[in-house]
Amino acid sequence: MNAVLTDDEVDVLLTAAAHAPSMYNTQPWRFEVHGPVIDILADEERLLPIADPAGRGACIAIGAAAFNLRVAAAVLGHKSRLVVNPDPALPEVVARLFLDDRNTPVPELGKLYAEVSERHTYRGPLLDVPIPRPVQRHLDDAARREGAKLHWLGSTAMSQLAELQRQTDAADLVDEDRLHERLRWIGGDPSGDGIPADTLGPLPARPAFVRDLSLGLDTSHRDRVEYETHPAIAVLSTEDEDSAGWIGAGVALQRVLLVATSYDLTASFLNQVLERPADRARVRELIGGRSWPQMVLRVGYPAQPASHTSRLDWRSSFDQWF
Ligand SMILES: Cc1cc2nc3c(=O)[nH]c(=O)nc-3n(C[C@H](O)[C@H](O)[C@H](O)COP(=O)(O)O)c2cc1C
């Protein structure tokens, strides 16, 4: 126990943080608790030098974990303040959360707590049911509150995205370094990290707006099904393109995903079109050329049940200082 947080509270906070999404479920974070302050550090062993050479995806994951921390802190009665890159003398500390004293209810954030463990990436087919306008506005608002923007793609932009998706999938298939990097994380047994085969979703019977993360790996055991033809696709963008902007993107992403989960919506991602600079520049043009695309979301109501990925025990990457 330390001055402010009991062991049980640390458990609530860090379990919530670890539920955040991360590229290939690498969970590229470590936590340190110093009294009422929680530091999030990047875990150098869990970065993806080929698919994410600048660490943009890792920063987005850390931002999402930071938002989950804020939600869990709220449910415990702590207001909180997030500072990105808080100490130039400690560049390894990517984000720092300051918790206020206890007994200050924070209902606006705390009400999202139930969604933290409910949310998961769903890669199966979606029901042919549009997202109601007021719900879409809540998702837009969630992004805006965290300084980001959701751009919902119209049919012309969707066709251009589909073409880009075909090209990036074809390029990925012959990119041996990428395939090799993915082998470590994708399709294996559930062991606390990575993406087990049963969460990859079925294979689309014809081209669809869904990313097959097993591209180039063995798919013989997977079903083929029809996917919806017109999912809702939104690009999450930020004004800034630096580590602070990327962490902000992760914070906004997680707020959007938790609000979506509260309406029984699920999301998966088409981020293969953002992993190479030239492709990302084309997506930037698709959304007007003024802000930086950080995530491509496919959002809708799931047509099938889905399995969840597992998490490492946060204690394996944790330090507490009194
Ligand atoms: C920056 C980032 C990029 C991601 N890109 C993709 C993607 O392109 N396709 C996909 O299916 N999932 C993608 N994901 C989702 C992760 O695979 C997923 O969060 C992880 O496997 C953990 O599973 P969960 O979200 O169900 O908890 C991405 C997540 C993050 C944070």
The ligand as an SDF file (V2000), in Angstrom:
LIG
                    3D

 31 33  0  0  0  0  0  0  0  0999 V2000
   -2.6070    1.3810  -33.3940 C   0  0  0  0  0  0  0  0  0  0  0  0
   -3.4630    0.1450  -33.5700 C   0  0  0  0  0  0  0  0  0  0  0  0
   -3.5800   -0.4070  -34.8550 C   0  0  0  0  0  0  0  0  0  0  0  0
   -4.3860   -1.5340  -35.0420 C   0  0  0  0  0  0  0  0  0  0  0  0
   -4.5350   -2.0220  -36.3200 N   0  0  0  0  0  0  0  0  0  0  0  0
   -5.3860   -3.0460  -36.5330 C   0  0  0  0  0  0  0  0  0  0  0  0
   -5.6680   -3.4800  -37.8630 C   0  0  0  0  0  0  0  0  0  0  0  0
   -5.1860   -2.9210  -38.8310 O   0  0  0  0  0  0  0  0  0  0  0  0
   -6.5390   -4.4990  -38.0170 N   0  0  0  0  0  0  0  0  0  0  0  0
   -7.1390   -5.1230  -36.9630 C   0  0  0  0  0  0  0  0  0  0  0  0
   -7.9180   -6.0490  -37.1890 O   0  0  0  0  0  0  0  0  0  0  0  0
   -6.8950   -4.7390  -35.6890 N   0  0  0  0  0  0  0  0  0  0  0  0
   -6.0430   -3.7050  -35.4580 C   0  0  0  0  0  0  0  0  0  0  0  0
   -5.8430   -3.2450  -34.1790 N   0  0  0  0  0  0  0  0  0  0  0  0
   -6.5420   -3.9150  -33.0770 C   0  0  0  0  0  0  0  0  0  0  0  0
   -5.6350   -4.8740  -32.3270 C   0  0  0  0  0  0  0  0  0  0  0  0
   -5.3070   -5.9950  -33.0990 O   0  0  0  0  0  0  0  0  0  0  0  0
   -6.3430   -5.2930  -31.0280 C   0  0  0  0  0  0  0  0  0  0  0  0
   -6.5580   -4.1500  -30.2420 O   0  0  0  0  0  0  0  0  0  0  0  0
   -5.5600   -6.2940  -30.2200 C   0  0  0  0  0  0  0  0  0  0  0  0
   -5.4490   -7.5070  -30.9140 O   0  0  0  0  0  0  0  0  0  0  0  0
   -6.2140   -6.5630  -28.8490 C   0  0  0  0  0  0  0  0  0  0  0  0
   -7.5040   -7.0730  -29.0240 O   0  0  0  0  0  0  0  0  0  0  0  0
   -8.8120   -6.3250  -28.4970 P   0  0  0  0  0  0  0  0  0  0  0  0
   -8.8840   -4.9830  -29.1710 O   0  0  0  0  0  0  0  0  0  0  0  0
   -9.9310   -7.2410  -28.9120 O   0  0  0  0  0  0  0  0  0  0  0  0
   -8.6970   -6.1750  -27.0060 O   0  0  0  0  0  0  0  0  0  0  0  0
   -5.0650   -2.1240  -33.9560 C   0  0  0  0  0  0  0  0  0  0  0  0
   -4.9430   -1.5580  -32.6670 C   0  0  0  0  0  0  0  0  0  0  0  0
   -4.1570   -0.4350  -32.4820 C   0  0  0  0  0  0  0  0  0  0  0  0
   -4.0690    0.1950  -31.1120 C   0  0  0  0  0  0  0  0  0  0  0  0
  1  2  1  0
  2  3  1  0
  2 30  2  0
  3  4  2  0
  4  5  1  0
  4 28  1  0
  5  6  2  0
  6  7  1  0
  6 13  1  0
  7  8  2  0
  7  9  1  0
  9 10  1  0
 10 11  2  0
 10 12  1  0
 12 13  2  0
 13 14  1  0
 14 15  1  0
 14 28  1  0
 15 16  1  0
 16 17  1  0
 16 18  1  0
 18 19  1  0
 18 20  1  0
 20 21  1  0
 20 22  1  0
 22 23  1  0
 23 24  1  0
 24 25  2  0
 24 26  1  0
 24 27  1  0
 28 29  2  0
 29 30  1  0
 30 31  1  0
M  END
$$$$
